[in-house]
Amino acid sequence: MKGFDRVILGQILVDGLAELNITLSPSQREQLLDYLALLHKWNAVYNLTAVRAPLDMIRLHILDSLAAVPAFQDAHNVLDVGAGGGLPGIVLAICRPDMKVTLIDTVHKKTAFLTQVKAQLKLANVSVVTGRVEQYQPSDKFDVITSRAFADLSDFVNWSQHLLASGGRYIALKGTAPKDEQERVPSDWKIKGLQPLRVPGLDVERHLVFIERSV
């Protein structure tokens, strides 16, 4: 594939995982590279991300999502809202095959891509849903709901709070940690924590925002 050097990308991935202190099996690392190859291939037609070059994709998307993985160590059933091209949901599913990951997006071409990724990578722990999160009514609620650059925190909570299990929490992947967004979180919710992330090879601001019920 033009511009896709698997050896170079594989080394960047190995180095990044070491820096993040995340241990994955060789087959999991191959799955991440297979996912990156699919994202690169489909992006040419489906415009899944504005990031085009694989060398940028592996840092801005794969390593960026991997940096958040440790925060999900206690999660068992995760919903990725506005999943888009599958970040962080597909990365979480590859790293944690014991965890159920549901990806929801309103755009059919994006969920078609995610369905293809699920099939080709044989991700038995992944479910893909096309639709609006406000109208989604699954049989089981989620202990963690996540998103990556999806919406204002207040909208994120308001649209999906009916899907969070008792005792569950939100983990939002954000660039900056805007104070005005935090202040607009609905009154029965609270910002439980704010964690800066360091992404290997990137000099950019990244944060995890943890939100829980206040009552």
QUIVEN-V315069 format. One record per pair of residues at least 12 apart in sequence whose C-alpha atoms are under 10 Angstrom apart, sorted by the first residue. I is the first residue (numbers start at 1). J is the second residue. D is the distance in Angstrom with one decimal. If there is no record, write none. Layout:
i = {I/I}
j = {J/J}
d = {D/D}
This chain:
i = {1/1/1/2/2/2/3/3/3/3/3/4/4/4/4/4/4/4/5/5/5/6/6/6/6/6/6/7/8/9/9/9/9/9/9/9/10/10/10/10/10/12/12/12/12/12/12/13/13/13/13/13/13/13/13/13/13/14/14/15/15/16/16/16/16/16/16/16/16/16/16/17/17/17/17/17/18/19/19/19/19/19/20/20/20/20/20/20/20/20/20/21/21/22/22/22/22/22/23/24/24/24/25/27/28/28/28/28/28/28/29/29/30/30/31/31/31/31/31/31/31/31/31/32/32/32/32/32/32/32/33/33/34/34/34/35/35/35/35/35/35/35/35/35/35/35/36/36/36/36/36/36/37/37/38/38/38/38/38/38/39/39/39/39/39/39/39/39/40/40/40/40/41/42/42/42/42/43/43/43/46/46/46/46/47/47/47/48/48/48/48/48/48/49/49/49/56/56/58/59/59/59/59/60/60/60/60/60/61/61/61/61/61/61/62/62/62/62/62/63/63/63/63/63/63/64/64/64/64/64/64/64/64/64/64/64/65/65/65/65/65/65/65/65/65/65/66/66/66/66/66/66/66/67/67/67/67/67/67/67/67/68/68/68/68/68/68/68/68/68/68/68/68/68/68/69/69/69/69/69/69/69/70/70/71/71/71/71/72/72/72/72/72/72/73/73/74/74/74/75/75/75/75/75/75/75/75/75/75/75/76/76/76/76/76/76/76/76/77/77/77/77/77/77/77/77/77/77/77/77/77/78/78/78/78/78/78/78/78/78/78/78/78/78/78/78/78/79/79/79/79/79/79/79/79/79/79/79/79/79/79/79/79/79/79/79/80/80/80/80/80/80/80/80/80/80/80/80/80/80/80/80/81/81/81/81/81/81/81/81/81/81/81/81/81/81/81/81/81/81/81/82/82/82/82/82/82/82/82/82/82/82/82/82/82/82/82/82/83/83/83/83/83/83/83/83/83/83/83/83/83/83/83/83/84/84/84/84/84/84/84/84/84/84/84/84/84/84/85/85/85/85/85/85/85/85/85/86/86/86/86/86/86/86/86/86/86/87/87/87/87/87/87/88/88/88/88/88/89/89/89/89/89/89/89/89/89/90/90/90/90/90/90/90/90/90/92/93/93/93/93/93/94/94/94/94/94/96/97/97/97/97/98/98/99/99/100/100/100/100/100/100/101/101/101/101/101/101/101/101/101/102/102/102/102/102/102/102/103/103/103/103/103/103/103/103/104/104/104/104/104/104/104/104/105/105/105/105/105/105/106/106/106/106/106/107/107/107/108/108/108/109/110/110/111/111/111/111/112/112/112/113/114/114/114/114/115/115/115/132/132/133/133/133/133/133/133/134/134/134/134/134/134/134/135/135/135/136/136/136/136/137/137/138/139/140/140/140/141/141/141/141/141/141/141/142/142/142/142/142/142/142/142/142/142/143/143/143/143/143/143/143/143/144/144/144/144/144/144/144/144/144/144/144/145/145/145/145/145/145/145/145/145/145/145/145/146/146/146/146/146/146/146/146/147/147/147/147/147/148/148/148/148/148/148/149/149/149/149/150/150/150/151/151/151/152/152/152/152/152/152/152/153/153/153/153/153/153/153/153/153/153/153/153/153/154/154/154/154/154/154/154/154/155/155/155/155/156/156/156/157/157/157/157/157/157/158/158/161/161/164/164/166/166/167/167/168/168/168/169/169/169/169/169/169/170/170/170/170/170/170/170/170/171/171/171/171/171/171/171/171/171/172/172/172/172/172/172/173/173/173/173/173/173/173/174/174/174/174/174/174/174/175/175/175/175/175/175/175/176/176/176/176/176/176/177/177/177/177/177/177/177/177/182/182/185/186/186/187/187/187/188/188/188/188/189/189/189/189/189/190/190/190/190/190/190/191/191/191/191/191/191/192/192/192/192/192/192/193/193/193/193/193/194/194/194/194/194/195/195/195/195/196/196}
j = {37/40/41/40/41/54/40/52/53/54/55/36/37/40/41/53/54/55/37/54/55/30/33/34/36/37/54/33/55/33/36/54/55/57/58/59/29/30/32/33/58/55/58/59/63/200/201/29/30/32/33/58/59/62/63/66/200/26/29/200/201/58/59/62/63/64/66/67/199/200/201/29/63/66/67/200/200/67/198/199/200/201/63/66/67/68/69/70/198/199/200/67/70/66/67/69/70/95/95/94/95/96/95/94/91/94/95/96/97/121/94/95/94/121/90/91/94/95/117/120/121/122/123/58/62/90/91/94/95/121/58/62/117/120/121/62/85/86/90/91/94/114/117/118/120/121/54/57/58/61/62/117/54/57/85/113/114/116/117/120/52/54/57/85/86/113/114/117/52/53/54/57/54/85/109/110/113/85/110/113/85/109/110/113/85/109/110/84/85/86/109/110/113/61/84/85/201/202/201/199/200/201/202/199/200/201/202/204/85/86/87/88/91/199/87/88/90/91/199/91/198/199/200/201/202/87/88/91/173/197/198/199/200/201/202/206/86/87/88/89/90/91/92/148/173/199/87/88/91/92/95/199/200/88/197/198/199/200/206/207/208/88/91/92/171/172/173/195/196/197/198/199/206/207/208/88/89/91/92/93/95/96/92/95/171/195/208/210/92/96/99/144/146/171/96/99/99/143/144/96/98/99/100/101/142/143/144/145/168/169/96/98/99/100/101/142/143/144/98/99/100/101/102/125/140/141/142/143/144/145/165/92/93/99/100/101/102/103/126/141/142/143/144/145/146/164/170/100/101/102/103/104/127/128/133/141/142/143/144/145/146/147/160/163/164/170/92/101/102/103/104/105/128/133/144/145/146/147/148/150/171/172/102/103/104/105/106/129/132/133/145/146/147/148/149/150/151/156/159/160/172/103/104/105/106/107/110/130/131/132/133/146/147/148/149/150/151/156/102/103/104/105/106/107/110/111/114/128/129/146/147/148/149/150/103/104/105/106/107/108/109/110/111/113/114/147/148/150/103/105/109/110/111/112/113/114/117/103/104/105/110/111/113/114/117/128/148/103/146/147/148/149/173/103/146/147/148/173/101/102/103/104/114/126/146/147/148/102/103/114/117/118/121/123/125/126/126/118/123/124/125/126/121/122/123/125/126/125/123/124/125/126/124/125/125/126/123/124/125/126/127/142/123/124/125/126/127/128/142/144/145/125/126/127/128/129/142/145/115/126/127/128/129/130/146/147/127/128/129/130/131/132/133/136/128/129/130/131/132/133/129/130/131/132/133/130/131/132/129/130/131/130/128/130/128/129/130/131/128/129/130/128/126/127/128/129/127/128/129/159/160/156/159/160/161/162/163/156/158/159/160/161/162/163/159/160/162/159/160/162/163/162/163/163/163/163/164/165/161/162/163/164/165/166/168/161/162/163/164/165/166/167/168/169/170/163/164/165/166/167/168/169/170/163/164/165/167/168/169/170/171/172/210/211/157/160/161/163/164/165/168/169/170/171/172/211/169/170/171/172/173/208/209/210/170/171/172/173/174/171/172/173/174/175/208/172/173/174/175/172/173/174/172/174/181/174/178/180/181/182/184/185/170/172/174/178/180/181/182/183/184/185/186/209/211/181/182/183/184/185/186/187/189/181/184/185/186/170/172/185/170/185/186/189/211/212/185/186/189/213/212/213/212/213/212/213/211/212/213/189/192/210/211/212/213/191/192/208/209/210/211/212/213/192/193/194/207/208/209/210/211/212/194/207/208/209/210/211/195/197/206/207/208/209/210/196/197/205/206/207/208/209/196/197/204/205/206/207/208/196/204/205/206/207/208/194/195/196/205/206/207/208/209/209/211/211/213/214/213/214/215/212/213/214/215/211/212/213/214/215/210/211/212/213/214/215/209/210/211/212/213/214/209/210/211/212/213/214/208/209/210/211/212/207/208/209/210/211/207/208/209/210/208/209}
d = {8.3/9.1/8.1/9.8/9.5/9.9/9.4/9.9/7.2/7.0/8.7/9.3/7.4/8.3/9.6/8.3/6.1/8.2/9.7/8.3/8.8/9.6/7.3/9.3/9.7/8.7/9.5/9.9/8.6/7.6/9.4/7.8/6.8/9.8/7.2/9.6/7.8/8.2/9.2/7.0/9.4/8.7/7.9/8.4/9.2/9.1/8.9/7.7/9.9/8.7/8.4/7.4/8.5/8.3/7.4/9.9/9.5/9.8/8.0/8.4/9.7/9.7/8.6/9.7/6.7/9.8/8.8/9.1/8.2/5.6/7.9/9.5/7.9/7.9/8.7/8.6/9.6/9.7/9.6/8.9/6.8/9.9/8.9/8.0/6.5/9.6/9.6/9.2/8.4/8.0/7.5/9.4/9.4/8.3/8.8/8.5/8.1/9.2/9.0/9.2/6.9/9.6/9.1/9.6/9.7/6.2/6.8/9.5/9.5/9.9/8.6/8.9/9.9/9.6/10.0/9.2/7.0/9.5/9.9/9.5/6.4/9.4/9.6/9.4/7.8/8.7/7.1/7.2/8.9/9.1/8.7/9.2/8.8/8.7/7.5/9.3/10.0/9.3/8.2/8.6/9.5/9.8/6.7/9.5/8.9/7.5/7.5/7.6/7.2/9.0/7.8/10.0/8.1/10.0/10.0/8.5/9.8/8.8/7.3/9.3/9.5/9.0/8.8/7.1/9.0/8.3/9.5/8.7/7.1/7.7/6.6/8.2/10.0/9.6/9.9/9.7/7.4/8.9/10.0/9.5/9.9/6.8/7.8/8.6/9.4/9.3/9.1/6.8/5.7/9.5/8.5/6.8/8.8/9.6/8.3/7.2/9.9/9.8/9.9/7.6/7.2/6.6/7.0/8.4/9.5/9.0/7.6/9.6/9.7/9.6/7.0/8.2/9.3/10.0/7.9/8.1/9.6/7.1/9.8/9.3/9.7/6.3/6.8/8.7/9.2/9.1/8.5/9.9/9.4/8.6/8.4/5.6/8.0/9.7/8.7/8.4/9.9/6.5/5.1/8.6/9.3/6.6/7.9/8.7/8.5/8.8/9.6/7.8/6.8/7.6/8.4/8.4/9.9/9.9/6.6/7.1/6.1/8.4/9.5/10.0/9.8/8.2/9.8/8.8/9.2/9.7/7.7/9.7/9.9/7.4/9.5/9.3/9.8/8.9/7.4/8.6/10.0/8.2/6.4/9.9/7.7/8.8/9.7/9.9/8.1/9.4/8.6/9.6/8.3/9.1/9.5/8.1/9.8/8.4/8.7/9.5/9.5/9.2/9.3/9.5/9.7/7.0/8.8/9.8/9.0/6.5/6.3/9.7/9.1/9.7/9.2/7.5/4.8/6.1/8.3/8.2/6.8/7.9/9.5/6.0/4.8/6.0/7.9/9.6/8.9/8.0/5.3/5.7/6.6/8.7/9.8/9.1/9.4/7.5/6.1/4.8/6.2/8.6/9.8/9.0/5.6/6.4/4.9/5.7/7.3/9.5/9.7/8.6/5.9/4.8/6.0/7.5/9.4/10.0/9.9/9.0/6.4/8.5/6.5/4.7/6.1/8.3/9.7/8.7/9.0/9.6/9.8/7.3/6.1/4.8/6.3/8.7/9.7/9.9/8.8/6.1/5.0/5.4/8.2/9.8/9.8/9.7/8.6/6.4/5.4/6.6/9.6/9.9/9.2/7.0/7.3/6.2/5.2/8.1/10.0/7.3/9.6/8.3/9.8/8.4/9.8/7.6/5.9/4.7/7.4/8.9/9.7/9.9/9.6/8.8/8.3/9.1/6.6/7.8/8.7/5.9/8.7/9.7/9.1/5.5/5.7/5.6/9.1/9.7/8.2/8.3/8.8/9.3/9.7/9.1/7.0/7.7/9.8/8.2/8.5/8.2/6.3/8.8/7.9/9.8/9.2/5.6/7.5/9.1/8.3/9.8/9.2/9.1/9.7/9.4/9.6/6.1/8.1/9.9/7.3/6.8/9.7/7.3/9.4/9.6/8.4/8.8/8.7/6.5/8.9/9.9/9.6/9.3/9.9/8.1/6.8/9.7/9.8/9.5/8.2/7.4/6.8/8.6/6.5/7.5/6.5/9.7/9.8/8.6/8.4/8.5/9.3/9.3/8.3/8.2/8.4/8.4/9.9/8.7/9.9/7.8/9.9/9.7/7.3/9.1/6.7/6.7/8.9/9.9/7.4/8.9/9.4/8.9/7.8/8.1/6.3/9.1/9.7/7.3/6.6/8.8/9.9/8.7/4.9/6.2/8.0/9.5/9.7/9.6/6.2/5.0/6.4/8.7/9.4/9.8/9.8/8.4/5.8/4.6/5.8/7.3/9.2/9.5/9.7/7.5/6.2/4.9/6.1/8.6/9.8/9.8/8.6/6.0/4.7/5.8/6.7/7.6/7.0/8.9/8.4/6.6/5.4/5.8/6.8/7.7/8.3/5.3/4.5/5.5/8.2/6.9/7.7/9.3/9.3/6.3/8.4/9.5/9.9/8.8/6.5/7.0/6.1/9.4/8.7/9.7/8.8/9.8/9.3/9.1/6.8/9.4/8.2/6.4/9.2/8.9/9.6/9.4/6.5/6.1/9.7/9.6/8.7/9.8/8.4/4.9/5.9/8.8/8.2/9.0/8.7/8.9/9.7/9.8/8.6/9.1/8.0/8.6/7.6/7.9/9.7/8.2/9.3/8.3/10.0/8.3/5.2/5.5/5.0/8.6/9.2/10.0/9.7/6.2/5.0/5.3/8.8/9.8/7.1/8.8/9.8/8.9/6.1/5.3/7.6/7.2/4.3/6.4/8.5/9.4/7.0/8.1/9.4/5.7/5.2/5.6/6.9/9.9/10.0/10.0/9.2/8.2/8.9/8.2/6.9/9.5/8.1/6.6/4.9/6.3/8.0/9.8/8.8/5.8/4.9/5.2/7.4/9.9/9.7/9.5/8.6/7.2/5.2/6.0/8.5/9.1/6.2/4.6/6.3/8.9/9.5/7.9/6.3/5.7/7.5/8.6/8.6/8.7/9.6/9.6/9.9/9.9/9.7/9.7/6.3/9.0/8.7/8.9/9.8/7.9/9.6/9.7/9.7/5.9/6.8/9.3/7.5/6.3/9.2/9.0/9.2/6.9/7.8/8.7/5.7/4.5/6.3/9.9/9.6/9.7/9.1/8.2/9.1/9.2/8.8/9.1/8.1/7.4/7.7/8.5/8.7/9.8/8.6/7.5/9.9/9.6/9.9/10.0/10.0/9.0/7.9/7.9/9.2/7.0/8.3/9.9/9.1/6.9/5.7/4.9/7.6/9.4/9.5/9.7/7.7/5.5/4.9/6.5/9.5/10.0/9.5/9.7/10.0/6.4/5.6/4.8/6.7/9.2/9.7/8.2/5.6/5.0/6.6/8.1/9.8/9.5/7.5/6.1/4.9/6.6/9.2/9.5/9.7/8.6/5.9/5.2/6.1/7.2/9.3/9.3/7.9/5.5/4.2/5.8/8.5/9.1/9.0/5.8/6.0/6.4/9.4/7.9/9.3/8.8/8.7/8.0/6.4/8.3/7.7/8.9/9.5/8.8/9.5/9.8/9.1/7.9/9.6/8.8/6.0/5.2/6.3/6.8/5.7/4.3/4.8/7.6/8.5/5.7/5.6/6.1/5.5/9.3/7.1/5.9/4.6/6.7/8.9/8.9/7.8/5.3/5.3/6.2/9.0/9.1/8.1/6.1/5.0/7.2/9.3/6.7/5.8/4.8/6.3/9.2/5.4/5.0/6.6/8.2/6.4/8.9}
